[in-house]
Amino acid sequence: MKAKFLASAGIVAATAVALTGCSGGNGSGPEAASCTNTIVNAEAPQVTVWAWYPAFNEVVDNFNNTNSDVQICWTNAGQGNDEYTKFSTSIESGSGAPDVIQLESEVLSSFTIRNALVDLTEFGANDVKDQYAEGAWEDASSGDAVYAIPVDGGPMGMLYRQDIFDAAGIQVPTTWKEFEAAAQKLKESGNGAVMADFPTNGRAFNQALFAQAGSVPFEYDSANPQEIGIKVNDQGAKDVLEYWNGLVKKGLVATDDAFTADYNTKLVDGSYALYLAAAWGPGYLQGLSDADPDAVWRAAPLPQWDAANPVQVNWGGSTFAVTEQAKDKKLAAKVAMGIFGNKEGMNLGVDKGALFPSYAPVLDSEEFANKEYKFFGGQQINKDVFLKAAEGYQGATFSPFQNYAYDQLTVQLYSMVQGEKDAGKALDDLQASLEQYATEQGFTLK
């Protein structure tokens, strides 16, 4: 399974979100839940849902208008870690969790180990397995268990400034060797831009780059929850990190923290010639302000270590899981499988929320493949880039303490770019810290 953040009881509580709407007293979840949507059939049982997807109100309305036997009572309980903190509080107290919850796929194991999520195989999850991208389904599964229904994915590609490339006389790189050569030529052009950013706080981004070279950092199965294999310092990870550290030392890439105001500005003002992005990146990019009005954006596949044997990787992606606190788990499972498990709902997510679908009837459709994006000059970026990346992605395994692992990775990468240690030492130190932490938490190392 996979993830972005691990919510633990020790995380500082999130700021409460003020919610308005209808009463959810008939719901199978928390008493007197508050809905941010309209209940179409007040006589039908309600299933409480926490989610933060863009334009999700329209998706909920679509579900409620087409399902007379159950209604969704939706709450936006915060995004990412804010929601996970509230969920953790509910787990500790034994009450207050929703029936269905949006979780990034990489945090699933951090909640399954706490017995907080329902194995959906009991409620027909395997019957819909063929309706989802293989890699996304693997991310939502652990062994024979299925703990969530995939919604969207993050197959990776490259969003680049064609105008900057043309001015510097560089071609779109197809391999990482070509990437370095192009970065060097860009620097010598005197443009002032660097090729890209390598953020030390990239977390899942950095892990995805390691995975492209064959790195498998964790071995974990929820069937044996107290056993874990850790190999974050394998050769694939070391090779990739040595490569990027070389680019850093030569001044060919930046090391700005990701997703700060400064980083967002540099993404669109020409400071970076390209953005190594997940399939949700185009939507993120278009939503940023202060963009260079003369920018010419295009998309291309992620560079490869071996062009003859391409390896596709994923950054992010989310799911719907059923919580153990759901009073009617069968009904909750129907909602989890049904919210985006239809063309109308998923197309709303694509068109209004810029989601990259895991639901195959939309993912594999000609309409999605041929969709033209004005921001990219009318380019069919799904067909050209992200569909191929999604098809090649086979899934990954994350740890039940993924947030801690990412925090420690950030510490080591920062130390490396500061010149305090080389790439190999950084990953060896990361390995030692995670082995120690796992042992202290009662895990048996494989």
C-alpha positions as CSV (number, residue, x, y, z in Angstrom):
1,M,0.0,0.0,0.0
2,K,1.0,3.6,-0.3
3,A,0.9,7.1,1.3
4,K,1.8,10.7,1.9
5,F,1.4,11.2,5.6
6,L,1.0,9.1,8.7
7,A,-1.5,10.5,11.3
8,S,-0.5,9.5,14.8
9,A,-1.9,10.4,18.2
10,G,1.1,12.7,18.8
11,I,0.3,15.0,15.9
12,V,-0.9,18.4,16.9
13,A,-4.7,18.6,16.7
14,A,-6.0,20.3,13.6
15,T,-8.0,23.5,13.7
16,A,-11.7,22.7,13.8
17,V,-13.6,23.2,10.6
18,A,-16.9,25.1,10.8
19,L,-19.6,23.1,9.0
20,T,-23.1,24.0,7.9
21,G,-25.9,22.1,6.3
22,C,-28.5,19.5,7.1
23,S,-28.8,17.2,10.0
24,G,-27.6,13.7,9.5
25,G,-29.4,12.1,12.4
26,N,-30.5,9.1,10.3
27,G,-26.9,8.3,9.4
28,S,-25.0,5.2,10.2
29,G,-22.1,7.2,11.5
30,P,-21.6,9.8,14.2
31,E,-24.8,11.0,15.9
32,A,-26.1,14.3,14.6
33,A,-23.6,14.5,11.9
34,S,-23.5,17.8,9.9
35,C,-23.8,17.7,6.1
36,T,-22.4,20.2,3.7
37,N,-24.7,18.9,1.0
38,T,-28.4,18.5,0.3
39,I,-30.1,15.2,1.2
40,V,-32.4,14.3,-1.6
41,N,-34.3,11.5,0.1
42,A,-34.7,12.2,3.8
43,E,-36.2,8.7,4.4
44,A,-33.2,6.9,3.2
45,P,-30.3,5.9,5.5
46,Q,-27.4,8.2,5.4
47,V,-23.7,7.3,5.2
48,T,-21.3,9.9,6.6
49,V,-18.3,10.7,4.4
50,W,-15.2,12.8,5.0
51,A,-13.4,14.0,1.8
52,W,-11.6,17.1,0.4
53,Y,-11.8,16.5,-3.3
54,P,-12.3,19.6,-5.5
55,A,-15.9,20.1,-6.6
56,F,-16.9,17.1,-4.5
57,N,-20.3,18.7,-3.8
58,E,-21.2,18.0,-7.4
59,V,-20.1,14.4,-7.1
60,V,-22.1,13.9,-3.9
61,D,-25.2,15.4,-5.6
62,N,-24.8,13.0,-8.5
63,F,-24.7,10.1,-6.1
64,N,-27.7,11.2,-4.0
65,N,-29.8,12.0,-7.1
66,T,-29.1,8.5,-8.5
67,N,-29.4,6.4,-5.3
68,S,-32.7,6.3,-3.6
69,D,-31.8,3.7,-1.0
70,V,-28.9,5.5,0.6
71,Q,-27.7,9.1,0.9
72,I,-24.3,10.6,1.5
73,C,-23.9,13.1,4.3
74,W,-20.6,14.8,3.4
75,T,-18.2,16.8,5.6
76,N,-14.9,18.3,4.6
77,A,-12.9,17.6,7.8
78,G,-9.7,19.0,6.4
79,Q,-7.1,18.1,3.8
80,G,-4.5,15.4,4.3
81,N,-2.9,15.5,7.7
82,D,-5.6,17.7,9.1
83,E,-8.2,15.1,8.3
84,Y,-5.9,12.2,9.5
85,T,-5.4,13.9,12.8
86,K,-9.1,14.1,13.4
87,F,-9.5,10.5,12.3
88,S,-6.7,9.5,14.8
89,T,-8.5,11.3,17.6
90,S,-11.7,9.4,16.7
91,I,-9.8,6.1,16.7
92,E,-8.4,6.8,20.1
93,S,-11.7,7.8,21.6
94,G,-13.7,5.0,19.9
95,S,-16.2,7.4,18.4
96,G,-16.6,10.3,16.0
97,A,-15.2,8.7,12.8
98,P,-17.2,8.9,9.6
99,D,-18.5,5.7,7.9
100,V,-16.4,6.4,4.8
101,I,-13.2,8.4,4.6
102,Q,-10.9,9.7,1.9
103,L,-7.3,8.5,2.5
104,E,-4.3,8.8,0.4
105,S,-3.3,5.3,-0.6
106,E,0.1,5.6,1.1
107,V,-1.4,6.1,4.6
108,L,-3.6,3.1,4.5
109,S,-1.2,0.8,6.4
110,S,-0.8,3.3,9.1
111,F,-4.5,2.9,9.9
112,T,-4.9,-0.8,9.2
113,I,-2.3,-1.5,11.9
114,R,-4.6,0.3,14.3
115,N,-7.6,-1.9,13.2
116,A,-9.4,1.2,12.0
117,L,-10.3,0.1,8.5
118,V,-12.6,-2.6,7.2
119,D,-11.4,-5.3,4.8
120,L,-13.8,-4.7,1.9
121,T,-13.4,-8.2,0.4
122,E,-16.3,-9.2,2.6
123,F,-18.5,-6.7,0.8
124,G,-17.7,-7.5,-2.8
125,A,-14.6,-5.5,-3.4
126,N,-13.0,-8.2,-5.5
127,D,-16.1,-8.2,-7.8
128,V,-15.1,-4.7,-9.0
129,K,-11.3,-5.2,-9.1
130,D,-11.2,-5.3,-12.9
131,Q,-12.8,-1.9,-13.0
132,Y,-9.6,-0.2,-11.6
133,A,-6.1,0.4,-12.7
134,E,-3.8,-2.5,-11.6
135,G,-1.3,-0.4,-9.7
136,A,-3.9,1.7,-7.9
137,W,-5.6,-1.5,-6.8
138,E,-2.4,-2.9,-5.5
139,D,-1.9,0.3,-3.5
140,A,-5.3,-0.2,-1.8
141,S,-4.6,-3.8,-1.0
142,S,-2.3,-5.8,1.4
143,G,-2.0,-9.5,0.8
144,D,-5.5,-10.8,0.2
145,A,-7.2,-7.9,1.9
146,V,-8.6,-4.8,0.2
147,Y,-8.8,-1.8,2.5
148,A,-10.0,0.9,0.2
149,I,-11.4,1.6,-3.3
150,P,-9.1,3.6,-5.5
151,V,-10.2,7.0,-6.8
152,D,-7.3,8.8,-8.4
153,G,-3.6,8.2,-9.1
154,G,-0.4,10.1,-9.7
155,P,1.5,8.5,-12.5
156,M,4.5,10.8,-13.2
157,G,5.6,12.8,-16.2
158,M,7.4,16.0,-16.9
159,L,5.8,19.4,-17.5
160,Y,8.3,21.7,-19.2
161,R,8.6,25.3,-20.5
162,Q,9.0,24.9,-24.3
163,D,9.9,28.6,-24.6
164,I,12.8,28.2,-22.1
165,F,14.0,25.1,-23.9
166,D,13.9,26.7,-27.3
167,A,15.7,29.8,-26.1
168,A,18.5,27.7,-24.6
169,G,18.6,25.3,-27.6
170,I,17.9,22.2,-25.6
171,Q,15.8,19.2,-26.5
172,V,13.3,17.4,-24.3
173,P,15.3,14.8,-22.4
174,T,14.2,11.1,-22.6
175,T,16.9,9.7,-20.2
176,W,18.4,11.0,-17.0
177,K,21.8,11.3,-18.8
178,E,20.2,13.6,-21.4
179,F,18.5,15.5,-18.5
180,E,21.8,16.3,-16.9
181,A,23.3,17.4,-20.3
182,A,20.3,19.6,-20.9
183,A,20.6,21.1,-17.4
184,Q,24.2,21.9,-18.1
185,K,23.4,23.6,-21.4
186,L,20.7,25.6,-19.8
187,K,23.1,26.8,-17.1
188,E,25.6,27.8,-19.8
189,S,23.0,29.7,-21.7
190,G,22.9,32.4,-19.0
191,N,19.1,32.2,-18.8
192,G,19.1,32.3,-15.0
193,A,16.8,29.3,-14.7
194,V,17.7,26.0,-13.3
195,M,16.4,22.8,-14.9
196,A,14.2,21.7,-11.9
197,D,13.9,21.5,-8.2
198,F,15.0,18.7,-6.0
199,P,13.2,19.4,-2.7
200,T,14.7,17.7,0.4
201,N,11.1,17.7,1.8
202,G,9.8,16.0,-1.3
203,R,8.8,12.8,0.7
204,A,6.7,10.7,-1.7
205,F,8.2,12.5,-4.7
206,N,11.7,11.5,-3.7
207,Q,10.6,8.0,-2.9
208,A,9.1,7.7,-6.4
209,L,12.3,8.7,-8.0
210,F,14.1,6.0,-6.1
211,A,11.5,3.5,-7.1
212,Q,12.2,4.2,-10.8
213,A,15.7,2.6,-10.3
214,G,14.3,-0.4,-8.6
215,S,14.3,0.6,-5.0
216,V,11.9,-1.3,-2.7
217,P,12.2,0.4,0.7
218,F,9.6,-1.6,2.6
219,E,8.2,-5.1,2.8
220,Y,5.0,-5.2,4.7
221,D,1.8,-7.2,4.8
222,S,-1.2,-6.4,7.1
223,A,-1.6,-10.2,7.7
224,N,1.6,-10.0,9.8
225,P,1.3,-6.5,11.1
226,Q,4.2,-6.6,13.5
227,E,6.8,-7.7,10.9
228,I,8.5,-5.4,8.5
229,G,11.4,-5.4,6.1
230,I,13.3,-2.2,5.7
231,K,15.8,-1.5,2.9
232,V,15.8,2.2,2.3
233,N,19.5,2.1,1.5
234,D,19.3,-0.3,-1.4
235,Q,21.4,0.2,-4.5
236,G,18.6,1.7,-6.5
237,A,18.0,4.5,-4.0
238,K,21.7,5.1,-3.6
239,D,22.2,5.4,-7.4
240,V,19.4,7.9,-7.8
241,L,20.4,10.0,-4.8
242,E,24.0,10.2,-6.0
243,Y,22.8,11.4,-9.3
244,W,20.7,14.2,-7.8
245,N,23.4,15.1,-5.4
246,G,25.7,15.5,-8.3
247,L,23.2,17.9,-10.0
248,V,22.9,19.9,-6.8
249,K,26.7,20.2,-6.5
250,K,27.0,21.5,-10.0
251,G,24.2,24.1,-9.5
252,L,22.0,22.5,-12.1
253,V,18.9,22.1,-9.9
254,A,17.5,23.9,-6.9
255,T,16.9,22.5,-3.5
256,D,13.9,24.6,-2.5
257,D,11.3,23.2,-0.1
258,A,8.3,22.0,-2.1
259,F,4.8,23.5,-1.8
260,T,5.8,26.8,-0.1
261,A,4.7,30.2,-1.5
262,D,8.3,30.7,-2.9
263,Y,8.3,27.3,-4.5
264,N,4.9,27.9,-6.1
265,T,6.0,31.2,-7.5
266,K,9.2,29.7,-9.0
267,L,7.1,26.9,-10.6
268,V,5.4,29.5,-12.8
269,D,7.8,32.5,-13.1
270,G,10.5,30.8,-15.1
271,S,12.9,30.0,-12.2
272,Y,12.5,26.3,-13.1
273,A,12.6,25.1,-16.7
274,L,10.4,22.1,-15.8
275,Y,8.3,20.5,-13.2
276,L,8.6,16.7,-12.5
277,A,5.0,16.1,-11.8
278,A,2.3,13.6,-11.0
279,A,-0.8,13.5,-13.2
280,W,-2.5,15.9,-10.7
281,G,0.3,18.3,-11.4
282,P,-1.3,20.0,-14.4
283,G,-4.3,21.0,-12.3
284,Y,-2.0,22.2,-9.5
285,L,0.1,24.2,-11.9
286,Q,-2.9,25.9,-13.5
287,G,-4.2,26.9,-10.1
288,L,-1.2,29.0,-9.2
289,S,-1.1,32.8,-9.5
290,D,1.6,35.1,-10.8
291,A,2.2,32.9,-13.8
292,D,4.5,34.1,-16.6
293,P,2.0,35.3,-19.3
294,D,4.5,34.3,-22.1
295,A,5.0,30.8,-20.8
296,V,4.6,27.9,-23.2
297,W,3.9,24.7,-21.3
298,R,4.1,21.2,-22.7
299,A,4.2,17.7,-21.2
300,A,6.5,14.8,-21.9
301,P,7.2,11.4,-20.3
302,L,9.5,11.1,-17.3
303,P,13.1,10.6,-18.2
304,Q,14.3,7.0,-17.9
305,W,17.5,5.3,-16.6
306,D,17.3,2.9,-19.5
307,A,15.2,4.1,-22.5
308,A,14.9,0.5,-23.8
309,N,13.3,-0.6,-20.5
310,P,11.2,2.2,-19.1
311,V,10.0,2.1,-15.5
312,Q,6.9,4.0,-14.6
313,V,6.3,5.4,-11.1
314,N,3.6,7.1,-9.1
315,W,3.4,10.1,-6.8
316,G,0.3,10.3,-4.7
317,G,-3.3,9.0,-5.2
318,S,-6.3,8.6,-3.0
319,T,-9.0,6.1,-2.0
320,F,-12.2,5.7,-0.1
321,A,-12.0,3.4,2.9
322,V,-14.7,2.2,5.3
323,T,-14.0,2.7,9.0
324,E,-14.5,0.2,11.7
325,Q,-16.8,2.7,13.4
326,A,-19.3,2.5,10.5
327,K,-22.6,1.2,11.9
328,D,-23.7,-0.4,8.6
329,K,-20.5,-1.5,7.0
330,K,-22.3,-3.1,4.0
331,L,-24.0,0.2,3.2
332,A,-20.8,2.1,3.7
333,A,-19.0,-0.2,1.4
334,K,-21.6,0.4,-1.3
335,V,-21.0,4.1,-1.0
336,A,-17.2,3.7,-1.0
337,M,-17.5,1.7,-4.2
338,G,-20.2,3.9,-5.8
339,I,-19.1,7.5,-5.3
340,F,-16.7,7.5,-8.2
341,G,-17.5,4.0,-9.4
342,N,-19.6,5.3,-12.3
343,K,-18.8,7.4,-15.4
344,E,-20.9,10.4,-14.3
345,G,-19.2,10.8,-10.9
346,M,-15.7,10.1,-12.2
347,N,-16.1,12.4,-15.1
348,L,-17.1,15.2,-12.7
349,G,-13.9,14.5,-10.8
350,V,-11.8,14.7,-14.0
351,D,-13.5,17.8,-15.4
352,K,-14.1,19.8,-12.2
353,G,-11.5,18.4,-9.9
354,A,-8.6,17.6,-12.3
355,L,-8.4,14.1,-11.0
356,F,-6.5,11.4,-12.9
357,P,-9.0,8.5,-12.7
358,S,-8.3,5.0,-11.4
359,Y,-11.8,3.9,-12.6
360,A,-11.1,2.0,-15.8
361,P,-14.3,2.8,-17.7
362,V,-13.1,6.5,-17.7
363,L,-9.4,5.9,-17.6
364,D,-9.6,3.7,-20.7
365,S,-12.1,5.9,-22.6
366,E,-11.3,7.6,-25.9
367,E,-12.8,10.8,-24.4
368,F,-10.2,10.9,-21.6
369,A,-7.3,9.9,-23.9
370,N,-8.2,12.6,-26.4
371,K,-8.9,15.3,-23.9
372,E,-7.2,18.5,-25.0
373,Y,-5.7,20.9,-22.4
374,K,-5.7,24.6,-23.3
375,F,-3.0,25.3,-20.8
376,F,-0.7,23.0,-22.7
377,G,-1.5,24.4,-26.1
378,G,-4.2,21.9,-26.8
379,Q,-1.9,18.9,-26.2
380,Q,-3.5,15.6,-25.3
381,I,-1.3,15.1,-22.3
382,N,-3.2,12.0,-21.1
383,K,-2.5,10.2,-24.3
384,D,1.0,11.5,-24.7
385,V,2.2,11.1,-21.2
386,F,0.1,10.0,-18.2
387,L,-1.9,7.1,-19.6
388,K,1.4,5.3,-20.6
389,A,2.8,6.0,-17.1
390,A,-0.3,4.7,-15.4
391,E,-0.4,1.5,-17.5
392,G,3.2,0.7,-16.5
393,Y,2.8,1.3,-12.8
394,Q,2.5,-1.9,-10.8
395,G,2.0,-0.5,-7.2
396,A,4.3,0.0,-4.2
397,T,4.5,-0.9,-0.6
398,F,4.6,1.7,2.2
399,S,5.3,1.2,5.9
400,P,2.9,1.6,8.8
401,F,5.0,4.5,10.1
402,Q,5.4,6.2,6.7
403,N,5.2,9.7,8.1
404,Y,8.1,9.0,10.4
405,A,10.1,7.5,7.6
406,Y,9.5,10.5,5.4
407,D,10.5,12.9,8.2
408,Q,13.7,11.0,8.6
409,L,14.3,11.0,4.9
410,T,13.9,14.8,4.8
411,V,16.5,15.2,7.6
412,Q,19.0,13.1,5.8
413,L,18.5,14.8,2.4
414,Y,18.9,18.2,4.0
415,S,22.1,17.1,5.6
416,M,23.3,15.8,2.2
417,V,22.6,19.0,0.2
418,Q,24.3,21.0,3.0
419,G,27.5,19.0,2.2
420,E,27.5,17.3,5.6
421,K,27.5,13.8,4.1
422,D,27.3,12.0,0.8
423,A,24.3,10.2,-0.7
424,G,25.4,6.7,0.5
425,K,26.0,7.9,4.1
426,A,22.6,9.7,4.1
427,L,20.7,6.6,3.2
428,D,22.7,4.3,5.5
429,D,21.9,6.7,8.4
430,L,18.3,6.6,7.3
431,Q,18.3,2.8,7.4
432,A,19.8,2.8,10.9
433,S,17.3,5.3,12.2
434,L,14.3,3.4,10.8
435,E,15.5,0.0,12.0
436,Q,16.0,1.5,15.5
437,Y,12.5,3.1,15.4
438,A,10.8,-0.1,14.2
439,T,12.4,-2.1,16.9
440,E,11.5,0.4,19.6
441,Q,7.9,0.3,18.4
442,G,7.8,-3.5,18.8
443,F,8.2,-4.5,15.1
444,T,10.2,-7.6,14.2
445,L,12.6,-6.9,11.4
446,K,12.6,-9.3,8.5
